[in-house]
Amino acid sequence: PYMIHRAMERTGVLDVARVMNVGDTLLDCRSGTHAGAGAVVAVLTGGRAAADFDAVGCTHVLGSVAEIPALIEREFGD
C-alpha cells in the first residue's frame, strides 16, 4: 500500500477512493486493497486465472489493460 500512497503524494491525489490500481499479480491486487483504492483491477496477462483473484479483493478482472478505457467509461464516466 505504501507505493500507492507515495504515488498519491507525488501526484497530489488526496482521495484514495479515486485511485485505480491495476496489476497482474496477487500482490498487485493486495496492495491496492490494503491501500483502500477505489478500484482494484486484475488483468489476466500474468498467467493467473480469474478465480485466483477472488480472495484478494479485486473489484474488476479484465483480460488485458486494453479493456481499461472501456471500464473507466462504463463504471466511472459521467
Steps between C-alpha positions, in 0.01 A plus 500: 500500500789738563593519131147613418496755780841631390378535141199691632728737690713562192202568275292699748215250519333527839211253478606136476145410398576672168802276433492208258763235569568259212720193511544144383617341824331422829745731674401787269137455593569458870691827503207681341256347745720580799548857379124546473499567125157568359557254216729199521531349154662166418609430143542144384823554308716371786402136468248484784138390465217738583400287800845553654416867553173442686663475842713816476227761468508590133207709389545409132677231298588579138662303222758771434582864563345578162161467673571774755367796295165324455491416872562863591229619265249238614561515875639844568395722210256782558 
